[in-house]
Amino acid sequence: MKSLKGLTDEKLIESFEIAKQKELANDFIFILEKELKNRGLVKLVS
């Protein structure tokens, strides 16, 4: 989680989109999505 805090909003969104496209583990996608929600960015990727 600590490393997610170091990502810019843009990089976090990009990571989430790539994880969804590549169908990575649901746990990983959930963690990224949780961080997006914490930053109030969910609407940008919905």
C-alpha distances in whole Angstrom, upper triangle without the diagonal:
4,5,5,7,9,10,14,14,17,15,12,15,17,14,14,18,18,16,18,21,21,20,17,16,16,13,11,13,12,8,9,12,10,9,12,14,12,13,17,17,18,21,21,20,22
4,5,5,7,10,13,14,17,15,13,16,18,15,16,20,20,18,21,24,23,23,20,19,19,16,14,16,15,12,12,15,13,11,14,16,14,14,18,18,19,23,22,22,24
4,5,5,7,11,13,15,12,11,14,15,12,14,18,17,16,19,21,21,21,18,18,19,16,13,15,15,12,11,15,14,11,14,16,15,15,18,18,19,22,21,20,23
4,5,5,9,10,12,9,7,11,12,10,11,15,15,14,17,19,19,19,17,16,17,14,11,12,13,9,8,11,11,8,10,13,11,11,14,14,15,19,17,17,19
4,6,8,9,12,11,9,13,14,13,14,17,18,17,20,22,22,23,20,20,20,17,15,15,15,12,11,13,12,8,11,13,10,10,14,14,16,19,18,18,21
4,7,9,11,10,9,13,14,13,15,18,18,18,21,23,23,23,21,21,22,20,17,17,18,14,13,15,15,11,13,16,14,13,16,15,18,21,19,19,22
4,6,8,6,6,9,10,10,12,14,15,15,18,19,20,21,19,20,20,18,15,15,16,13,11,13,14,10,11,14,13,11,14,13,15,18,16,16,19
4,5,5,6,9,10,10,12,14,15,16,18,20,21,22,21,22,22,21,18,17,18,16,13,14,15,11,11,14,13,11,13,11,14,16,14,15,18
4,6,5,6,9,10,11,12,14,15,17,18,20,21,20,21,21,20,17,16,16,14,11,12,13,10,8,11,11,8,10,8,11,13,10,11,15
4,5,5,6,9,10,11,12,14,16,17,18,20,19,21,21,21,18,16,18,16,12,13,15,12,10,14,14,11,13,10,12,13,10,11,15
4,5,5,6,9,10,10,12,14,15,16,18,17,19,19,19,15,14,16,14,11,13,15,12,11,15,15,13,15,12,14,16,13,12,16
4,5,5,6,9,10,10,12,14,15,16,15,16,16,16,12,11,13,11,7,9,11,8,7,11,12,10,12,9,11,13,11,10,14
4,5,5,6,9,10,11,12,14,15,15,17,16,16,13,11,13,12,8,9,12,10,7,11,13,11,11,8,9,11,8,7,11
4,5,5,6,9,10,11,12,14,14,16,16,17,14,12,15,14,10,12,15,13,11,15,16,14,15,12,12,14,11,9,13
4,5,5,6,9,10,10,12,11,13,14,14,10,9,12,11,8,10,13,11,11,14,16,15,16,13,13,15,13,11,14
4,5,5,6,9,10,10,10,12,11,12,9,7,9,9,6,7,10,10,9,12,14,13,14,11,10,13,11,8,11
4,5,5,6,9,10,10,13,13,15,12,9,12,13,10,10,14,13,11,14,17,16,16,13,12,13,11,8,10
4,5,5,6,8,9,12,13,14,11,10,13,14,11,12,16,15,14,17,19,19,19,16,15,17,15,12,14
4,6,5,6,5,8,9,11,8,6,10,11,9,10,14,14,13,16,18,18,19,16,15,17,16,12,14
4,6,5,7,9,9,11,10,7,10,12,10,10,14,15,14,16,19,19,19,16,14,16,15,11,12
4,5,8,11,12,15,13,11,14,16,14,14,18,18,17,19,22,22,22,18,17,18,16,13,14
4,6,9,11,14,12,11,14,16,14,15,19,19,18,21,23,23,24,21,19,21,19,16,17
4,7,8,11,10,9,12,14,13,14,17,18,18,20,22,23,23,21,19,20,19,16,16
4,6,9,7,7,10,12,11,13,16,16,17,19,21,22,23,20,19,21,20,17,18
4,5,5,6,9,10,11,12,14,16,17,19,20,22,23,21,19,22,22,18,19
4,5,5,6,9,10,10,12,14,15,16,18,20,21,19,17,20,20,16,16
4,5,5,6,9,10,10,13,14,15,17,19,20,19,17,20,21,18,18
4,5,5,6,9,10,11,13,14,16,17,19,17,16,19,19,16,17
4,5,5,6,9,10,10,12,14,15,16,14,13,16,16,13,13
4,5,5,6,9,10,10,12,14,15,14,12,15,16,14,14
4,5,5,6,9,10,11,13,14,14,13,16,17,15,16
4,5,5,6,9,10,11,12,11,10,14,13,11,13
4,5,5,6,9,10,10,9,7,11,11,9,10
4,5,5,6,9,10,10,9,13,14,12,13
4,5,5,6,9,9,9,13,13,12,14
4,5,5,6,5,5,9,9,9,11
4,5,5,6,5,9,10,10,11
4,6,8,9,12,13,14,15
4,5,8,11,11,12,14
4,6,8,9,11,12
4,6,5,7,9
4,5,6,6
4,5,5
4,6
4
